[in-house]
Each structure stands twice: as C-alpha cells, then as structure tokens.
C-alpha cells in the first residue's frame, strides 16, 4: 500500500497518536515506529510509521551489499534498529510514540501526519510547515537533478 495525504492531529497527554482512519487497515497487523533517516543536514526530523514488512524491506535494501564489518555500515544498522520500536494499534486506533522518538523529532502536541509512500511520517506541525514551504520551492530543481528514467 502507498500511504498518501496530509492530516493535522494532536497527541494526547500520553503521547498517543490517533491513526487516520484511511491508514488503519494497513496497520492492523502491527507497526514499526522509527526515527526518520534524514539525509539533508538541517532537515526537520520526523517519526516514521511502517508496516513491519515494509520496514524490513527498506532496511534490507539499504544495507544490502554493505560489508557488515565496515564501521559506517555498523553505524547505519545500529541507527535503523536502535531507533525503531514494534507496536500495535490499541482498541481506539492509537499508537504511543516512545519518548526517545518524541525527543528525536522534537514532537510536542500539535503534529502533522503525512502519507509518504511506503510509510507514514509524523512531524512537529511548525517544523513541517517550514519544510513544506522550502520543498515546494525546490521541487523543479530536485526533479531536474534526477533526470529521466526509461
């Protein structure tokens, strides 16, 4: 499933996110909450919500071909697995975001939940608005830099 859309939400006092209704069925088998893997310095961080299968596929593809003894490969592997948590939706379709990830993504109460293709991302609302304005202005440059695929 590809996740799409942008939704304004608020975390409750226990740092629980009510998952948007359109995403619930896809996440009913469990989730992996993970630190986003931002590659552009200064980009705001988010919490990613994956199906376990999609997270395993993503990390497997990212780490494949790397020498597992290389220090940078070990660091990346540690990041992916130390900063991820398995969870399930509760009876009210909520996920509790662990304190480690709350701190990592600078989440407070007001958040934006975005469908980002293979995963969902949870952003601090103010950080997302700034990011969105920046990325909209850079889309032509980014698209041109990627070239065409045949």
SEPA-864806 format. One line per field, with one value per residue: residue number from 1; residue in three letters; x, y negated, z negated of N, C-alpha, C, O in turn. Coordinates in pm, 1 decimal. Atoms other than C-alpha are relative to their C-alpha. Layout:
# residues N
n: (NUM/...)
res: (ALA/...)
n.px: (X/...)
n.py: (Y/...)
n.pz: (Z/...)
ca.px: (X/...)
ca.py: (Y/...)
ca.pz: (Z/...)
c.px: (X/...)
c.py: (Y/...)
c.pz: (Z/...)
o.px: (X/...)
o.py: (Y/...)
o.pz: (Z/...)
# end
This chain:
# residues 150
n: (1/2/3/4/5/6/7/8/9/10/11/12/13/14/15/16/17/18/19/20/21/22/23/24/25/26/27/28/29/30/31/32/33/34/35/36/37/38/39/40/41/42/43/44/45/46/47/48/49/50/51/52/53/54/55/56/57/58/59/60/61/62/63/64/65/66/67/68/69/70/71/72/73/74/75/76/77/78/79/80/81/82/83/84/85/86/87/88/89/90/91/92/93/94/95/96/97/98/99/100/101/102/103/104/105/106/107/108/109/110/111/112/113/114/115/116/117/118/119/120/121/122/123/124/125/126/127/128/129/130/131/132/133/134/135/136/137/138/139/140/141/142/143/144/145/146/147/148/149/150)
res: (UNK/UNK/UNK/UNK/UNK/UNK/UNK/UNK/UNK/UNK/UNK/UNK/UNK/UNK/UNK/UNK/UNK/UNK/UNK/UNK/UNK/UNK/UNK/UNK/UNK/UNK/UNK/UNK/UNK/UNK/UNK/UNK/UNK/UNK/UNK/UNK/UNK/UNK/UNK/UNK/UNK/UNK/UNK/UNK/UNK/UNK/UNK/UNK/UNK/UNK/UNK/UNK/UNK/UNK/UNK/UNK/UNK/UNK/UNK/UNK/UNK/UNK/UNK/UNK/UNK/UNK/UNK/UNK/UNK/UNK/UNK/UNK/UNK/UNK/UNK/UNK/UNK/UNK/UNK/UNK/UNK/UNK/UNK/UNK/UNK/UNK/UNK/UNK/UNK/UNK/UNK/UNK/UNK/UNK/UNK/UNK/UNK/UNK/UNK/UNK/UNK/UNK/UNK/UNK/UNK/UNK/UNK/UNK/UNK/UNK/UNK/UNK/UNK/UNK/UNK/UNK/UNK/UNK/UNK/UNK/UNK/UNK/UNK/UNK/UNK/UNK/UNK/UNK/UNK/UNK/UNK/UNK/UNK/UNK/UNK/UNK/UNK/UNK/UNK/UNK/UNK/UNK/UNK/UNK/UNK/UNK/UNK/UNK/UNK/UNK)
n.px: (83.7/-64.1/68.6/10.5/81.9/-54.9/104.2/-36.1/38.5/-60.1/-31.5/61.2/-95.2/-87.4/-73.5/64.7/49.8/110.8/-38.2/107.8/84.8/-35.4/-123.0/13.3/3.6/-135.8/-85.5/64.3/-87.4/-114.9/-78.0/-133.0/-22.2/-143.9/-55.0/-18.1/-140.8/-22.8/-132.2/-37.5/-25.2/91.3/139.7/67.7/13.8/135.2/13.4/58.9/82.5/-10.9/38.2/-126.3/-54.7/-57.9/-122.8/-102.6/-40.8/-77.5/-131.2/-73.6/-50.0/-99.0/-121.3/-51.7/-122.7/-99.2/-80.4/53.6/-106.9/-39.7/54.3/117.6/111.4/43.1/69.6/130.1/81.3/38.5/101.1/127.9/59.7/5.3/97.0/128.8/77.5/119.8/119.1/129.2/106.2/84.1/141.4/47.9/-80.0/-107.1/-136.8/-78.0/-131.9/-97.0/-69.5/-120.9/38.3/56.7/-114.9/-71.6/72.6/43.8/145.5/73.0/140.0/55.0/-80.0/50.8/-19.0/-4.1/-26.1/-125.7/-26.2/-9.8/16.9/67.5/-92.8/59.6/-86.0/39.7/79.6/-72.3/-114.9/50.0/42.6/-121.9/-55.1/88.8/-22.8/-132.2/-5.4/82.3/-82.1/-113.7/41.7/-52.9/-143.9/-17.9/43.7/-97.7/-125.7/12.6/0.5/110.0/-25.1/70.5)
n.py: (118.4/130.1/92.6/133.8/98.8/79.7/12.5/67.1/-77.3/39.8/-111.7/16.2/19.6/-118.0/-4.2/-93.5/53.9/-70.9/-24.0/34.2/-114.4/-62.7/-78.2/-100.2/-138.5/-38.7/-9.9/-86.9/-112.3/47.6/107.0/36.1/144.0/15.9/132.9/27.3/-6.4/121.9/1.5/138.7/66.8/107.9/-36.3/-40.1/-143.4/-48.7/-139.3/-77.5/-114.2/-98.3/-137.8/-71.5/-51.0/111.4/45.0/-101.4/14.3/124.1/-13.3/-102.5/58.5/102.2/-61.2/-107.5/31.0/63.9/-88.9/18.0/34.5/139.3/84.4/78.3/-93.6/-34.5/117.4/11.0/-110.6/35.2/105.8/-56.3/-94.5/56.9/109.7/-47.6/-67.3/-68.7/39.6/-33.9/95.0/-39.8/-15.3/129.8/29.0/92.9/-47.5/80.3/29.7/-9.0/125.3/14.9/52.6/133.9/90.4/-0.2/78.6/124.4/1.5/45.5/-39.4/19.2/-71.2/-25.4/-138.3/-1.4/-122.4/19.8/-117.6/-126.6/20.3/120.2/79.0/88.7/118.0/117.6/77.7/119.8/-43.6/-47.6/114.3/58.7/-95.8/-3.3/120.9/-12.6/-105.0/40.7/87.7/-72.6/-115.7/0.2/-28.6/-139.9/-84.1/14.1/-62.5/-144.3/-44.1/-85.5/-143.9/-66.2)
n.pz: (0.0/6.1/89.5/-59.1/68.5/109.8/101.5/124.7/118.3/127.6/88.0/130.8/110.3/9.3/-127.4/-91.4/-125.4/-62.0/-139.1/-93.1/-33.8/-128.1/14.0/106.6/-48.7/-41.1/118.1/98.7/31.8/76.3/-60.9/49.0/15.3/-20.6/-24.1/-142.3/-42.9/-78.4/-62.1/-27.0/127.2/33.9/-25.3/123.2/18.7/22.8/40.1/-109.1/38.8/-107.6/27.0/23.3/-126.5/-75.9/67.1/-24.8/-140.7/-11.8/63.6/-74.3/-124.6/32.1/53.5/-86.7/-72.5/87.1/82.3/135.1/93.6/-19.3/106.3/-40.7/-15.6/136.4/55.4/-64.3/51.0/136.6/-6.0/-41.9/93.9/135.1/1.3/-48.5/104.0/-46.1/74.6/-58.7/27.0/112.0/-35.6/-49.4/-119.6/35.5/19.8/93.6/-54.8/109.7/32.6/-81.9/-130.9/23.1/11.5/-128.1/-99.5/64.0/-0.9/119.0/-11.4/-134.0/-99.0/-134.0/-41.0/-146.0/-73.0/-72.8/-81.6/71.0/144.0/47.8/81.2/100.3/8.4/75.6/-95.7/-45.3/-80.1/-128.8/-82.3/-55.3/-96.0/-116.1/-78.7/-61.1/-102.2/-114.7/-82.9/-57.0/-79.5/-138.3/3.6/38.7/-112.5/-108.8/37.3/-5.0/-139.7/-43.4/-2.2/-110.7)
ca.px: (0.0/113.4/23.7/-99.0/-238.4/-167.7/-360.7/-347.4/-354.5/-274.8/-101.8/-274.8/-110.8/37.5/195.3/-57.6/-144.5/-484.7/-404.1/-601.5/-892.4/-770.7/-442.8/-580.6/-649.9/-296.4/-151.2/-378.1/-107.1/137.9/377.1/735.5/785.5/1124.7/1341.0/1336.1/1657.2/1709.5/1996.5/1993.3/2162.7/1921.5/1608.1/1346.8/1320.0/1005.9/885.1/813.5/539.0/592.1/435.1/692.5/731.2/793.7/1049.3/1233.9/1236.1/1360.2/1638.4/1733.4/1763.1/1955.8/2202.7/2240.3/2578.7/2747.3/3031.3/2874.4/3214.9/3260.4/3219.7/2974.7/2760.8/2751.7/2653.9/2373.2/2247.6/2251.6/2059.9/1789.2/1741.7/1823.7/1585.4/1288.4/1013.6/746.6/392.6/26.2/-275.9/-476.6/-855.5/-902.0/-666.2/-386.2/-10.0/203.4/515.5/812.2/989.7/1311.1/1132.7/939.0/1272.3/1438.1/1164.5/1104.1/736.2/507.7/129.5/43.4/160.1/114.4/68.7/171.1/142.7/488.0/452.4/578.5/542.3/363.8/553.2/467.4/610.5/608.5/344.9/556.9/863.5/656.4/508.9/859.3/981.6/678.8/733.4/1101.0/1046.7/769.4/1012.8/1281.1/1073.4/1166.6/1538.0/1509.3/1313.3/1561.6/1858.0/1718.8/1692.6/1464.5/1434.7/1338.0)
ca.py: (0.0/-352.0/-598.8/-937.9/-1256.8/-1516.1/-1536.8/-1769.2/-1585.5/-1638.5/-1393.4/-1325.6/-1366.5/-1013.8/-1088.5/-876.1/-945.5/-853.4/-698.8/-848.3/-618.8/-560.1/-406.1/-178.8/133.8/137.2/107.9/359.3/627.2/418.5/134.9/27.1/-324.6/-452.4/-761.7/-922.5/-887.9/-1245.4/-1284.3/-1660.7/-1843.4/-2075.3/-1898.5/-1858.3/-1509.9/-1301.2/-969.9/-712.1/-452.9/-141.8/198.5/448.4/596.6/257.7/158.7/488.8/442.6/83.0/162.5/475.8/285.0/3.4/234.6/492.3/506.2/333.2/504.5/570.1/517.1/166.7/-94.9/-309.3/-7.0/88.7/-266.8/-272.4/69.1/-45.0/-360.2/-162.1/95.3/-101.7/-381.1/-163.0/-9.8/250.2/156.7/226.9/5.3/3.3/51.5/-321.8/-304.6/-491.0/-446.0/-561.4/-735.6/-640.2/-925.8/-860.2/-926.5/-1222.0/-1382.9/-1284.4/-1450.5/-1736.7/-1642.5/-1817.9/-1818.4/-1955.2/-1729.4/-1670.1/-1313.5/-1260.8/-967.4/-925.7/-631.8/-322.1/-476.7/-743.5/-1031.5/-1227.5/-1579.3/-1868.6/-2094.0/-2411.1/-2224.7/-2059.6/-2389.7/-2534.9/-2220.4/-2216.6/-2577.1/-2506.6/-2185.1/-2330.1/-2595.7/-2335.3/-2070.3/-2188.0/-2176.6/-1836.1/-1686.5/-1823.3/-1688.2/-1335.3/-1322.0/-1087.0/-715.2/-489.9)
ca.pz: (0.0/71.3/-202.3/-78.9/-227.7/-496.7/-823.1/-1123.5/-1456.0/-1821.2/-2051.4/-2380.0/-2722.9/-2698.5/-2357.5/-2171.0/-1810.1/-1673.8/-1336.9/-1046.5/-953.5/-596.9/-726.8/-999.4/-796.1/-653.5/-1004.0/-1175.8/-1167.7/-1370.8/-1302.4/-1335.8/-1470.8/-1358.4/-1355.2/-1012.5/-815.9/-705.0/-462.5/-414.8/-704.9/-881.6/-757.8/-1027.7/-1169.4/-1186.7/-1322.2/-1052.8/-1088.1/-878.0/-839.7/-969.2/-620.4/-459.1/-725.5/-686.7/-308.5/-335.6/-581.8/-389.1/-60.7/-225.4/-398.4/-119.2/40.7/-251.1/-430.6/-774.1/-938.0/-798.0/-1072.4/-870.2/-782.9/-1151.9/-1247.7/-993.7/-1105.8/-1467.4/-1377.6/-1196.8/-1469.7/-1785.9/-1687.7/-1593.0/-1803.6/-1731.8/-1834.2/-1769.6/-1739.7/-2061.3/-2073.3/-1998.8/-1695.0/-1870.4/-1880.0/-2170.7/-2043.2/-2263.9/-2446.0/-2250.6/-1921.4/-2064.9/-2152.1/-1821.3/-1612.2/-1856.1/-1883.9/-2127.1/-2098.6/-1753.3/-1472.5/-1102.2/-979.0/-617.3/-385.6/-236.7/-3.9/-178.4/-525.5/-726.4/-886.0/-1199.2/-1209.2/-1450.5/-1293.0/-1280.3/-1150.6/-878.7/-760.8/-720.4/-544.8/-313.1/-204.8/-138.5/56.1/274.2/394.7/468.5/648.7/1002.3/913.0/744.8/1035.6/1289.8/1093.4/1101.0/1477.4/1664.0/1624.9/1912.2)
c.px: (87.9/-85.0/4.7/-83.1/73.4/-113.8/54.5/-53.9/62.4/26.0/-69.4/109.6/97.7/78.6/-56.5/-55.7/-117.8/30.9/-117.1/-73.7/44.3/124.8/-15.9/4.4/140.3/91.8/-53.6/85.7/122.9/77.0/141.5/3.7/150.3/37.8/16.0/148.6/30.4/142.2/46.9/21.8/-97.4/-145.4/-66.7/-15.9/-146.5/7.5/-70.4/-78.2/-6.8/-78.2/132.1/65.1/66.8/129.1/113.2/51.2/88.7/139.6/84.5/59.1/111.0/132.6/60.9/124.2/106.0/76.9/-45.9/105.7/47.8/-63.5/-125.2/-121.7/-54.3/-74.7/-139.9/-94.4/-46.6/-107.7/-136.1/-65.1/-2.2/-108.4/-133.3/-65.2/-120.7/-117.1/-124.3/-97.6/-79.1/-145.8/-62.1/79.6/107.3/132.4/67.5/138.9/99.7/72.7/125.1/-32.9/-64.5/113.1/71.6/-66.5/-53.3/-152.6/-53.5/-143.4/-51.4/92.4/-71.9/33.3/-7.2/16.2/121.3/37.3/-0.3/-17.1/-81.9/103.0/-78.3/100.5/-51.7/-68.4/76.7/119.3/-45.1/-39.3/121.4/62.6/-81.7/22.1/133.3/-1.0/-83.0/81.2/114.4/-38.4/50.7/149.4/24.8/-37.7/100.6/130.0/-5.9/-0.8/-120.1/41.1/-82.2/-35.7)
c.py: (-124.3/-91.2/-139.4/-90.2/-69.7/-31.2/-73.0/82.5/-63.0/127.1/-23.3/-9.9/116.6/22.1/104.7/-76.3/84.6/9.2/-38.2/125.1/70.5/87.0/120.6/144.1/48.5/22.2/96.0/119.6/-38.5/-104.4/-0.6/-151.7/-20.8/-146.5/-17.6/-1.9/-118.8/-1.6/-140.2/-69.2/-116.2/29.3/36.6/151.7/35.6/142.4/70.7/117.3/92.3/125.9/72.7/49.9/-111.4/-49.5/100.0/-8.6/-122.8/15.8/104.3/-54.8/-101.0/61.6/106.7/-46.1/-68.6/107.6/-19.7/-33.8/-143.8/-87.1/-79.6/89.0/38.9/-116.5/-13.0/109.7/-30.1/-107.9/60.0/84.6/-49.5/-105.7/42.5/87.8/67.6/-39.3/50.2/-110.9/49.7/4.9/-129.1/-45.9/-105.0/74.5/-92.3/-19.0/-0.5/-132.8/-24.5/-61.4/-137.6/-102.4/-13.5/-93.8/-131.5/-13.7/-50.0/49.4/-5.2/60.6/2.3/145.8/1.5/142.5/-24.6/123.2/125.4/-12.2/-125.8/-76.4/-91.4/-110.6/-96.0/-93.6/-121.6/38.1/46.8/-116.4/-68.5/88.5/-1.6/-121.9/8.0/99.6/-36.7/-89.0/71.7/117.2/-5.0/35.9/146.4/91.4/-5.6/71.9/152.8/55.7/87.5/145.6/61.1/140.8)
c.pz: (0.0/-87.0/61.1/-90.0/-112.9/-95.7/-122.6/-116.3/-122.9/-79.6/-133.4/-107.1/-16.0/129.0/95.9/119.4/44.6/148.7/91.3/48.7/127.7/-7.5/-92.7/48.8/36.6/-118.9/-104.9/-41.5/-80.1/78.3/-55.0/-1.9/5.6/14.3/149.4/32.0/90.5/54.6/34.7/-134.7/-21.9/29.7/-132.0/-4.3/-21.8/-54.8/114.5/-57.9/121.2/-35.4/-26.0/128.9/79.7/-64.9/22.8/144.0/18.4/-59.7/72.1/128.5/-27.4/-42.8/91.4/74.2/-84.0/-75.4/-144.6/-105.4/14.2/-108.3/40.3/20.6/-137.1/-64.3/58.5/-50.0/-142.6/-0.6/33.5/-108.8/-144.1/-11.3/61.3/-106.6/63.1/-88.8/72.1/-30.5/-120.4/44.4/52.1/122.4/-24.6/-9.0/-99.7/60.3/-115.9/-23.4/84.0/135.6/-11.1/-2.6/134.7/100.3/-55.8/3.8/-132.9/14.5/142.8/104.7/134.8/30.8/152.3/51.7/87.1/81.2/-82.8/-151.3/-25.8/-81.2/-92.4/-26.3/-105.9/99.6/53.6/87.7/137.8/90.9/62.6/106.1/128.9/89.4/73.3/115.2/122.3/93.8/69.5/89.2/144.2/5.1/-32.7/116.2/114.4/-32.2/7.7/141.3/29.9/-8.3/113.1/-38.8)
o.px: (189.1/-205.7/110.1/-168.0/179.4/-221.2/165.6/-170.1/145.9/-57.8/-84.1/228.5/205.5/133.3/17.9/-112.5/-107.1/44.0/-230.8/-11.8/40.0/150.0/71.5/72.3/176.7/191.1/3.3/62.5/211.9/60.2/171.9/-14.8/225.0/-42.9/63.3/231.5/54.0/237.7/162.1/-72.2/-123.5/-232.8/-4.1/-30.4/-227.1/114.0/-175.4/-36.3/-55.1/-101.5/235.4/187.3/174.7/224.5/227.1/170.9/193.1/239.1/205.8/175.0/209.9/239.3/174.6/134.8/219.8/21.2/-29.3/71.7/122.0/-182.2/-219.3/-233.6/-175.6/-173.4/-236.2/-211.3/-163.1/-204.4/-234.3/-186.5/-86.0/-161.8/-203.4/2.2/-189.4/-101.5/-117.1/-84.6/-105.9/-174.9/-167.0/72.4/130.0/137.5/57.8/206.6/85.5/96.3/152.7/37.7/-48.9/104.4/105.7/1.6/-126.1/-205.5/-2.3/-166.3/-109.3/209.5/-191.8/145.6/-106.5/90.6/125.1/151.9/-105.7/-28.2/-116.9/188.0/-182.5/213.7/-171.7/-16.9/77.5/145.2/20.9/-9.6/117.9/106.2/-25.6/30.1/143.1/50.6/-44.6/70.7/166.2/49.7/101.0/191.6/109.1/36.3/132.1/193.7/97.5/20.8/-212.7/156.7/-194.4/-95.5)
o.py: (-129.9/-104.0/-186.3/-43.4/-25.2/-74.8/-45.0/123.1/-153.0/217.3/-137.5/-7.2/99.5/130.2/170.6/-184.7/207.0/-92.5/1.7/228.0/193.4/165.0/207.2/227.5/161.8/94.2/107.8/178.4/44.4/-118.7/61.0/-216.5/44.6/-229.5/72.9/-30.7/-102.9/29.3/-159.3/-80.4/-195.5/-48.2/97.1/217.0/-48.2/203.9/26.1/180.2/54.3/153.4/32.3/45.3/-91.3/-83.4/60.6/6.0/-115.5/-17.4/87.7/-27.9/-107.2/11.9/148.9/-160.9/-84.6/210.9/-128.9/-73.1/-193.3/-72.2/-89.5/48.0/48.4/-95.7/-39.1/83.3/-8.4/-99.3/32.7/77.7/-5.0/-128.7/-39.1/154.2/7.2/-56.0/100.0/-181.0/169.3/-16.5/-125.5/-162.7/-193.5/195.3/-214.5/77.9/-79.6/-208.7/-138.4/-150.6/-221.0/-207.6/-124.4/-170.6/-203.8/-120.3/-16.0/170.1/92.1/24.1/-23.7/190.9/-41.7/222.9/-121.1/168.2/170.1/89.0/-200.3/-15.6/-145.6/-85.4/-100.8/-116.3/-145.1/-27.1/18.9/-114.7/-104.8/39.9/-4.7/-108.5/-30.6/70.8/-3.3/-76.6/22.9/179.4/96.5/112.0/210.0/184.1/97.5/127.0/218.7/175.0/97.3/181.2/18.3/213.4)
o.pz: (-69.9/-66.2/104.1/-165.9/-156.9/-54.3/-167.6/-116.6/-114.0/-83.5/-177.0/-75.3/-73.0/150.7/168.5/106.6/51.9/216.9/66.1/75.9/134.3/84.4/-96.6/-11.1/5.2/-108.2/-213.4/-147.1/-99.3/199.4/-157.1/101.1/-67.1/56.1/218.1/-54.3/210.2/-16.7/73.8/-213.4/68.6/-9.0/-219.0/99.0/-62.3/-59.5/160.6/-155.1/227.9/-153.2/27.5/142.8/135.5/5.1/48.1/168.6/83.3/4.7/85.5/160.1/45.5/-6.8/70.3/117.2/-40.0/-112.4/-199.1/-217.0/-70.6/-137.3/-38.4/-10.4/-155.3/-134.8/-13.7/-77.9/-175.8/-76.2/-35.4/-127.8/-222.4/-119.8/121.1/-185.3/145.5/-209.7/184.4/-130.9/-132.3/162.1/116.4/160.8/58.0/-32.1/-88.0/94.8/-209.2/70.6/121.6/182.6/78.1/60.6/175.9/168.3/12.2/35.3/-239.6/23.3/191.1/115.6/144.8/8.2/210.8/-4.4/163.4/80.1/-128.0/-220.4/65.8/-146.3/-55.5/-67.7/-132.5/209.1/174.4/188.9/237.8/210.3/180.2/210.5/238.4/211.6/189.8/223.2/234.4/215.9/169.9/148.5/192.6/92.2/30.4/148.9/173.9/57.7/17.9/162.4/-50.5/14.7/140.2/40.6)
# end
